[in-house]
Amino acid sequence: MKKLTYLISAVAAAVAGSAHADVSVSGSGGAAYLSKATTGDKGNVVVSSALNFGLSTTAANGMGIAAGMSLTVTPASDQTAPSAGGGNKLTFTTGGATIVVGDIELADTYGSVGGVVGGVIGDAGGTDSDVKTGFADDDGTGVSLSTSVGAATVTMGHIFNTGGNTNSSTDSNAAMTAFSASMPMGPATLGIGVADGDAAESSTGATISAALGGGTLTVGYSTQTLVADATATTVEYSLVTATGAISTTDITAAADDLDVNGDSEVIGATYSMALDADTTVSLGYQSAKDADSDSHTRVDASISRSLGGGASVYLDIRSLNGDTDTQGTDIAVGTSVSF
């Protein structure tokens, strides 16, 4: 990322006699060819881009304060104009701690590892599992803290209301709390995380990572107690035909991924290795099962090579099988650039 500090910001700070303030601009872009698992799909050319504005200053006591906004075009939909984002949280850094106030997202699936593909397949791929993992909502207005305690890194957060982004009242029925910690243990790093969400949802997970064969192996496990989605409903429609006869048709709206309350389990692993200074290969595996006894297995593979100047090319592959709405293989090949 190349940071541009506007002269006007420095002049304004000097004139005001206050702390130095920075305005930074960064961006990214990408173009790829995506072959989806969807039946009959003949491939898609997708592009994406983002323009990010960062605002930061340092108070007299040394505390850093930052905010940001963005304009984004994603490969997930055929956008005609960029969508605006950000501007709904402030980040404070002091004494080795980072505090975020505003619209935050907490880890409700800590330990659910196995994904190594980028956003093109993640956002616009054709595979779709019937296995539910993750809370009904995991973001909203709240506060989070990340800091070091000895050799451990600790992160904790609380969302007052998952239904709000910048202005929300405290609602105990729509709150969420999460805690995670990671620390080195000999040659490995161990991480644990717990979360408690609205509608009696909760989760527990763990990861362990270590150097292996020139790369890094990470293994994770997550168990989540989740609430069923809306149940399927059947509506009867009456139609009058051209001859005046009345025809009735039952149309059933299917339920979402989870029909009954219960536990989901996710077991996964990733392995990443640098082949040389510019080329990285990553592999991922995940097995998941929910309270409906729906299960899936997912295999990821990714290879990327830096071209210098913030540009890189990549090949991403994801294969999904089991209880799915759409199973099969997504393949994306393309380039990404950071400005």
DOKE-649299 format. One line per field, with one value per residue (C-alpha): residue number from 1; residue in one letter; chain; x negated, y negated, z. Coordinates in Angstrom, 1 decimal. Layout:
N
num = c(NUM / ...);
residu = c(A / ...);
chaine = c(A / ...);
px = c(X / ...);
py = c(Y / ...);
pz = c(Z / ...);
This chain:
339
num = c(1 / 2 / 3 / 4 / 5 / 6 / 7 / 8 / 9 / 10 / 11 / 12 / 13 / 14 / 15 / 16 / 17 / 18 / 19 / 20 / 21 / 22 / 23 / 24 / 25 / 26 / 27 / 28 / 29 / 30 / 31 / 32 / 33 / 34 / 35 / 36 / 37 / 38 / 39 / 40 / 41 / 42 / 43 / 44 / 45 / 46 / 47 / 48 / 49 / 50 / 51 / 52 / 53 / 54 / 55 / 56 / 57 / 58 / 59 / 60 / 61 / 62 / 63 / 64 / 65 / 66 / 67 / 68 / 69 / 70 / 71 / 72 / 73 / 74 / 75 / 76 / 77 / 78 / 79 / 80 / 81 / 82 / 83 / 84 / 85 / 86 / 87 / 88 / 89 / 90 / 91 / 92 / 93 / 94 / 95 / 96 / 97 / 98 / 99 / 100 / 101 / 102 / 103 / 104 / 105 / 106 / 107 / 108 / 109 / 110 / 111 / 112 / 113 / 114 / 115 / 116 / 117 / 118 / 119 / 120 / 121 / 122 / 123 / 124 / 125 / 126 / 127 / 128 / 129 / 130 / 131 / 132 / 133 / 134 / 135 / 136 / 137 / 138 / 139 / 140 / 141 / 142 / 143 / 144 / 145 / 146 / 147 / 148 / 149 / 150 / 151 / 152 / 153 / 154 / 155 / 156 / 157 / 158 / 159 / 160 / 161 / 162 / 163 / 164 / 165 / 166 / 167 / 168 / 169 / 170 / 171 / 172 / 173 / 174 / 175 / 176 / 177 / 178 / 179 / 180 / 181 / 182 / 183 / 184 / 185 / 186 / 187 / 188 / 189 / 190 / 191 / 192 / 193 / 194 / 195 / 196 / 197 / 198 / 199 / 200 / 201 / 202 / 203 / 204 / 205 / 206 / 207 / 208 / 209 / 210 / 211 / 212 / 213 / 214 / 215 / 216 / 217 / 218 / 219 / 220 / 221 / 222 / 223 / 224 / 225 / 226 / 227 / 228 / 229 / 230 / 231 / 232 / 233 / 234 / 235 / 236 / 237 / 238 / 239 / 240 / 241 / 242 / 243 / 244 / 245 / 246 / 247 / 248 / 249 / 250 / 251 / 252 / 253 / 254 / 255 / 256 / 257 / 258 / 259 / 260 / 261 / 262 / 263 / 264 / 265 / 266 / 267 / 268 / 269 / 270 / 271 / 272 / 273 / 274 / 275 / 276 / 277 / 278 / 279 / 280 / 281 / 282 / 283 / 284 / 285 / 286 / 287 / 288 / 289 / 290 / 291 / 292 / 293 / 294 / 295 / 296 / 297 / 298 / 299 / 300 / 301 / 302 / 303 / 304 / 305 / 306 / 307 / 308 / 309 / 310 / 311 / 312 / 313 / 314 / 315 / 316 / 317 / 318 / 319 / 320 / 321 / 322 / 323 / 324 / 325 / 326 / 327 / 328 / 329 / 330 / 331 / 332 / 333 / 334 / 335 / 336 / 337 / 338 / 339);
residu = c(M / K / K / L / T / Y / L / I / S / A / V / A / A / A / V / A / G / S / A / H / A / D / V / S / V / S / G / S / G / G / A / A / Y / L / S / K / A / T / T / G / D / K / G / N / V / V / V / S / S / A / L / N / F / G / L / S / T / T / A / A / N / G / M / G / I / A / A / G / M / S / L / T / V / T / P / A / S / D / Q / T / A / P / S / A / G / G / G / N / K / L / T / F / T / T / G / G / A / T / I / V / V / G / D / I / E / L / A / D / T / Y / G / S / V / G / G / V / V / G / G / V / I / G / D / A / G / G / T / D / S / D / V / K / T / G / F / A / D / D / D / G / T / G / V / S / L / S / T / S / V / G / A / A / T / V / T / M / G / H / I / F / N / T / G / G / N / T / N / S / S / T / D / S / N / A / A / M / T / A / F / S / A / S / M / P / M / G / P / A / T / L / G / I / G / V / A / D / G / D / A / A / E / S / S / T / G / A / T / I / S / A / A / L / G / G / G / T / L / T / V / G / Y / S / T / Q / T / L / V / A / D / A / T / A / T / T / V / E / Y / S / L / V / T / A / T / G / A / I / S / T / T / D / I / T / A / A / A / D / D / L / D / V / N / G / D / S / E / V / I / G / A / T / Y / S / M / A / L / D / A / D / T / T / V / S / L / G / Y / Q / S / A / K / D / A / D / S / D / S / H / T / R / V / D / A / S / I / S / R / S / L / G / G / G / A / S / V / Y / L / D / I / R / S / L / N / G / D / T / D / T / Q / G / T / D / I / A / V / G / T / S / V / S / F);
chaine = c(A / A / A / A / A / A / A / A / A / A / A / A / A / A / A / A / A / A / A / A / A / A / A / A / A / A / A / A / A / A / A / A / A / A / A / A / A / A / A / A / A / A / A / A / A / A / A / A / A / A / A / A / A / A / A / A / A / A / A / A / A / A / A / A / A / A / A / A / A / A / A / A / A / A / A / A / A / A / A / A / A / A / A / A / A / A / A / A / A / A / A / A / A / A / A / A / A / A / A / A / A / A / A / A / A / A / A / A / A / A / A / A / A / A / A / A / A / A / A / A / A / A / A / A / A / A / A / A / A / A / A / A / A / A / A / A / A / A / A / A / A / A / A / A / A / A / A / A / A / A / A / A / A / A / A / A / A / A / A / A / A / A / A / A / A / A / A / A / A / A / A / A / A / A / A / A / A / A / A / A / A / A / A / A / A / A / A / A / A / A / A / A / A / A / A / A / A / A / A / A / A / A / A / A / A / A / A / A / A / A / A / A / A / A / A / A / A / A / A / A / A / A / A / A / A / A / A / A / A / A / A / A / A / A / A / A / A / A / A / A / A / A / A / A / A / A / A / A / A / A / A / A / A / A / A / A / A / A / A / A / A / A / A / A / A / A / A / A / A / A / A / A / A / A / A / A / A / A / A / A / A / A / A / A / A / A / A / A / A / A / A / A / A / A / A / A / A / A / A / A / A / A / A / A / A / A / A / A / A / A / A / A / A / A / A / A / A / A / A / A / A / A / A / A / A / A / A / A / A / A / A / A / A / A / A / A / A / A / A);
px = c(0.0 / -1.3 / -0.4 / 0.2 / 0.2 / 1.9 / 0.1 / 3.4 / 3.7 / 0.3 / 1.0 / 4.3 / 2.8 / -0.1 / 2.3 / 4.5 / 1.5 / 2.9 / 1.5 / 0.3 / 3.2 / 2.8 / 5.2 / 4.1 / 5.4 / 4.9 / 6.6 / 6.9 / 8.2 / 8.6 / 9.7 / 10.4 / 12.0 / 14.3 / 15.7 / 18.5 / 19.9 / 23.4 / 24.9 / 24.8 / 22.5 / 20.1 / 17.7 / 17.6 / 15.2 / 15.3 / 13.6 / 13.4 / 11.8 / 11.7 / 10.7 / 9.9 / 9.5 / 7.8 / 8.0 / 5.6 / 4.1 / 2.1 / 3.3 / 1.0 / 0.8 / -0.4 / 2.9 / 3.6 / 7.1 / 8.1 / 11.2 / 11.8 / 14.2 / 14.2 / 15.8 / 16.0 / 17.0 / 17.1 / 17.3 / 20.4 / 22.9 / 23.1 / 22.8 / 23.4 / 21.7 / 19.4 / 20.9 / 19.8 / 18.6 / 16.9 / 17.2 / 19.0 / 16.2 / 13.2 / 10.0 / 7.9 / 4.3 / 2.5 / 0.0 / -0.1 / 3.7 / 6.2 / 9.7 / 12.4 / 15.8 / 18.6 / 19.7 / 17.6 / 17.6 / 16.8 / 15.5 / 18.5 / 16.7 / 13.3 / 11.4 / 13.3 / 10.3 / 9.8 / 10.4 / 7.5 / 9.1 / 9.6 / 12.6 / 13.5 / 14.6 / 15.5 / 17.9 / 19.0 / 18.4 / 21.2 / 21.0 / 23.5 / 23.6 / 26.7 / 24.6 / 25.2 / 22.2 / 22.1 / 24.6 / 27.6 / 25.7 / 22.2 / 21.8 / 23.3 / 22.6 / 20.1 / 16.6 / 13.6 / 10.2 / 7.0 / 3.8 / 0.9 / 0.7 / -2.8 / -3.4 / 0.3 / 2.4 / 5.9 / 9.0 / 12.4 / 15.5 / 19.1 / 21.9 / 24.8 / 27.2 / 26.5 / 29.2 / 27.4 / 24.4 / 23.9 / 26.8 / 28.4 / 30.0 / 28.7 / 30.8 / 29.9 / 31.9 / 29.6 / 26.3 / 23.1 / 19.8 / 16.6 / 13.2 / 10.1 / 6.4 / 3.4 / -0.1 / -3.2 / -3.8 / -7.2 / -7.4 / -3.6 / -1.0 / 2.2 / 5.4 / 8.8 / 12.0 / 15.5 / 18.6 / 22.1 / 24.8 / 28.4 / 31.1 / 29.1 / 26.4 / 22.8 / 19.6 / 16.2 / 13.1 / 9.4 / 6.5 / 2.9 / 0.3 / -3.3 / -6.1 / -6.2 / -8.3 / -9.2 / -5.6 / -3.0 / -0.3 / 2.8 / 5.5 / 8.7 / 11.9 / 15.2 / 18.5 / 21.4 / 24.9 / 27.2 / 30.9 / 33.0 / 33.7 / 37.3 / 39.3 / 40.6 / 44.0 / 46.5 / 48.9 / 51.8 / 52.4 / 55.6 / 55.4 / 58.2 / 57.4 / 58.4 / 61.5 / 62.6 / 61.6 / 59.9 / 56.5 / 54.9 / 51.1 / 49.1 / 45.8 / 43.5 / 40.8 / 38.0 / 36.4 / 32.8 / 29.9 / 30.9 / 34.3 / 33.8 / 31.9 / 28.6 / 24.9 / 22.7 / 19.1 / 16.3 / 12.9 / 10.4 / 6.7 / 4.6 / 1.0 / -0.9 / -4.4 / -6.6 / -8.1 / -10.4 / -10.5 / -7.6 / -5.5 / -3.2 / -1.1 / 1.8 / 4.0 / 7.1 / 9.6 / 12.8 / 15.4 / 18.6 / 21.9 / 24.9 / 27.9 / 29.9 / 27.2 / 26.3 / 22.6 / 20.0 / 16.4 / 14.6 / 11.1 / 9.3 / 6.1 / 4.4 / 1.2 / 0.1 / -3.0 / -4.0 / -4.9 / -6.3 / -4.8 / -1.9 / -0.7 / -0.2 / 1.4 / 3.2 / 5.1 / 7.8 / 9.7 / 12.6 / 14.4 / 17.5 / 19.3 / 22.0 / 25.3 / 25.4 / 27.7 / 24.8 / 21.8 / 18.9 / 15.7 / 15.2 / 12.0 / 10.7 / 7.6 / 6.7 / 4.6 / 4.9 / 3.1 / 2.6 / 2.0);
py = c(0.0 / -3.4 / -6.1 / -9.7 / -12.3 / -15.5 / -18.7 / -20.4 / -18.1 / -19.0 / -22.7 / -22.5 / -20.8 / -23.3 / -26.3 / -24.8 / -24.1 / -20.6 / -17.1 / -16.0 / -14.6 / -12.3 / -11.5 / -8.5 / -7.0 / -3.4 / -1.2 / 2.2 / 3.8 / 7.2 / 9.0 / 12.7 / 15.5 / 17.5 / 21.0 / 21.8 / 25.1 / 24.0 / 26.3 / 24.7 / 21.9 / 21.0 / 18.9 / 15.3 / 12.4 / 10.5 / 7.3 / 5.6 / 2.5 / 0.5 / -3.0 / -3.4 / -6.7 / -6.6 / -9.4 / -9.4 / -11.6 / -11.4 / -13.1 / -15.0 / -12.0 / -9.8 / -8.0 / -7.3 / -7.8 / -6.6 / -6.3 / -5.4 / -5.2 / -3.3 / -3.0 / 0.6 / 2.7 / 6.4 / 9.4 / 10.6 / 8.7 / 6.7 / 3.3 / 0.2 / -2.1 / -1.7 / -1.2 / -3.3 / -1.8 / -2.6 / -5.7 / -3.8 / -3.2 / -4.8 / -3.0 / -4.0 / -2.8 / -3.3 / -1.5 / 1.5 / 1.9 / 1.4 / 0.3 / 0.2 / -1.5 / -1.4 / 1.2 / 4.3 / 7.9 / 10.6 / 14.2 / 16.5 / 19.4 / 19.4 / 22.5 / 22.9 / 23.1 / 24.6 / 21.7 / 20.4 / 19.1 / 15.3 / 13.1 / 14.0 / 17.6 / 16.6 / 13.8 / 15.0 / 18.7 / 21.1 / 23.7 / 23.5 / 25.8 / 26.8 / 27.0 / 24.0 / 22.7 / 19.3 / 17.1 / 15.5 / 12.2 / 11.4 / 7.7 / 4.5 / 1.5 / 2.4 / 2.2 / 4.5 / 4.6 / 6.3 / 6.3 / 8.4 / 10.1 / 11.5 / 13.7 / 14.0 / 11.9 / 11.4 / 10.1 / 9.4 / 7.6 / 6.9 / 5.9 / 4.0 / 4.6 / 6.7 / 4.7 / 1.4 / -0.1 / -3.6 / -4.3 / -1.5 / -1.1 / 1.6 / 4.8 / 7.9 / 10.0 / 9.0 / 8.8 / 10.8 / 11.2 / 12.9 / 13.7 / 15.2 / 15.7 / 17.1 / 17.8 / 19.7 / 23.1 / 24.4 / 24.7 / 24.2 / 21.5 / 22.4 / 20.3 / 20.6 / 18.7 / 18.5 / 16.5 / 16.0 / 14.5 / 13.5 / 16.2 / 18.5 / 19.1 / 19.9 / 21.3 / 22.7 / 23.3 / 23.9 / 23.8 / 24.9 / 24.0 / 25.0 / 24.9 / 28.1 / 29.1 / 25.5 / 24.2 / 23.6 / 26.1 / 24.9 / 27.3 / 26.1 / 27.3 / 25.4 / 26.4 / 24.0 / 24.2 / 22.6 / 21.7 / 23.1 / 20.9 / 20.0 / 23.2 / 24.0 / 22.6 / 23.7 / 21.2 / 22.1 / 19.9 / 19.8 / 19.0 / 18.4 / 20.1 / 18.8 / 21.0 / 19.6 / 22.7 / 22.2 / 23.9 / 24.2 / 24.5 / 25.1 / 23.3 / 24.2 / 21.7 / 23.9 / 23.4 / 22.2 / 24.4 / 25.4 / 26.9 / 27.7 / 26.1 / 27.9 / 28.1 / 27.7 / 29.1 / 27.9 / 29.6 / 28.2 / 27.6 / 25.3 / 25.6 / 22.8 / 22.9 / 20.4 / 22.1 / 19.1 / 15.4 / 14.6 / 17.8 / 19.2 / 22.4 / 23.0 / 26.0 / 26.2 / 28.9 / 28.6 / 31.1 / 29.7 / 31.2 / 29.5 / 30.6 / 31.6 / 34.3 / 32.4 / 32.5 / 31.4 / 31.7 / 28.8 / 28.8 / 25.5 / 25.0 / 21.7 / 20.6 / 17.0 / 15.3 / 11.7 / 9.6 / 6.7 / 3.2 / 4.6 / 6.8 / 10.6 / 13.4 / 16.4 / 19.6 / 20.5 / 23.8 / 24.8 / 28.2 / 28.8 / 32.1 / 33.5 / 32.0 / 28.9 / 26.7 / 26.6 / 28.9 / 29.2 / 27.1 / 23.4 / 22.2 / 18.6 / 17.4 / 13.7 / 10.8 / 8.5 / 5.2 / 3.1 / -0.7);
pz = c(0.0 / -0.9 / 1.6 / 0.4 / 3.1 / 1.9 / 2.4 / 3.3 / 6.3 / 7.7 / 7.1 / 8.8 / 11.8 / 12.0 / 11.8 / 14.5 / 16.7 / 17.4 / 16.9 / 13.5 / 11.4 / 8.3 / 5.5 / 3.5 / 0.3 / -0.9 / -3.4 / -4.9 / -8.1 / -9.7 / -12.7 / -13.0 / -15.0 / -12.8 / -13.7 / -11.4 / -10.2 / -11.3 / -13.9 / -17.3 / -16.3 / -19.1 / -17.0 / -15.9 / -16.2 / -12.9 / -11.8 / -8.5 / -7.1 / -3.9 / -2.9 / 0.8 / 2.8 / 6.1 / 8.7 / 11.7 / 14.3 / 17.5 / 20.7 / 23.0 / 25.3 / 22.5 / 21.9 / 18.2 / 16.8 / 13.4 / 11.1 / 7.5 / 4.6 / 1.3 / -2.1 / -3.3 / -6.3 / -5.5 / -7.8 / -5.8 / -8.0 / -11.2 / -9.7 / -11.7 / -9.2 / -6.2 / -2.8 / 0.1 / 3.4 / 6.6 / 8.6 / 11.4 / 13.9 / 15.6 / 16.5 / 19.5 / 20.0 / 23.3 / 25.5 / 23.2 / 23.2 / 20.3 / 21.1 / 18.4 / 19.1 / 16.6 / 14.0 / 14.8 / 13.8 / 16.4 / 15.8 / 16.2 / 14.4 / 16.1 / 15.0 / 11.7 / 9.5 / 6.0 / 3.6 / 1.5 / -1.6 / -2.3 / -2.6 / -6.2 / -5.2 / -1.7 / -2.8 / -6.3 / -6.4 / -7.3 / -4.5 / -1.7 / 1.4 / 3.4 / 6.5 / 8.8 / 10.6 / 12.4 / 14.3 / 12.7 / 13.1 / 14.3 / 13.8 / 15.1 / 17.4 / 20.1 / 21.5 / 21.2 / 22.8 / 21.6 / 23.7 / 24.8 / 28.2 / 28.6 / 25.6 / 24.8 / 22.5 / 23.9 / 22.0 / 23.5 / 22.4 / 23.1 / 20.7 / 22.3 / 19.4 / 16.3 / 14.5 / 14.6 / 12.7 / 14.0 / 16.5 / 18.4 / 21.9 / 24.2 / 23.6 / 25.7 / 23.2 / 20.3 / 22.1 / 21.5 / 23.4 / 22.2 / 23.7 / 22.2 / 23.1 / 21.4 / 22.8 / 21.8 / 23.4 / 22.4 / 18.6 / 18.2 / 18.7 / 20.5 / 20.2 / 21.9 / 21.5 / 22.8 / 21.9 / 23.2 / 21.0 / 20.9 / 20.7 / 22.9 / 20.4 / 21.5 / 20.2 / 21.3 / 19.2 / 19.2 / 16.7 / 16.8 / 14.2 / 13.8 / 11.2 / 9.2 / 6.1 / 5.1 / 5.6 / 8.3 / 9.3 / 11.1 / 12.5 / 14.0 / 15.6 / 16.3 / 17.9 / 17.7 / 19.3 / 16.8 / 16.4 / 13.6 / 10.6 / 9.6 / 8.9 / 5.4 / 4.5 / 1.9 / 0.3 / -2.0 / -5.0 / -7.0 / -10.7 / -13.3 / -16.6 / -20.0 / -20.0 / -16.7 / -14.6 / -11.3 / -10.8 / -7.4 / -7.0 / -3.8 / -3.7 / -0.9 / 0.4 / 1.6 / 4.9 / 5.2 / 6.2 / 9.7 / 10.6 / 14.2 / 17.1 / 17.9 / 17.5 / 14.4 / 14.3 / 12.0 / 11.7 / 9.3 / 8.4 / 6.2 / 5.0 / 3.4 / 1.9 / 0.0 / -3.0 / -3.5 / -2.6 / -4.9 / -5.1 / -2.3 / -2.4 / 0.1 / 0.7 / 2.9 / 4.1 / 6.0 / 7.3 / 8.8 / 10.2 / 11.7 / 13.9 / 10.7 / 10.1 / 7.0 / 6.3 / 3.7 / 2.9 / 1.2 / -0.3 / -1.3 / -3.3 / -4.1 / -5.8 / -6.1 / -7.5 / -6.9 / -10.0 / -8.0 / -7.7 / -5.7 / -8.5 / -8.4 / -10.3 / -8.8 / -9.3 / -6.8 / -6.7 / -4.3 / -4.4 / -2.3 / -1.8 / 0.5 / 1.5 / -0.6 / -2.7 / -5.3 / -5.2 / -7.5 / -8.2 / -8.6 / -10.4 / -10.6 / -12.3 / -12.4 / -11.1 / -8.1 / -7.6 / -4.5 / -5.1);
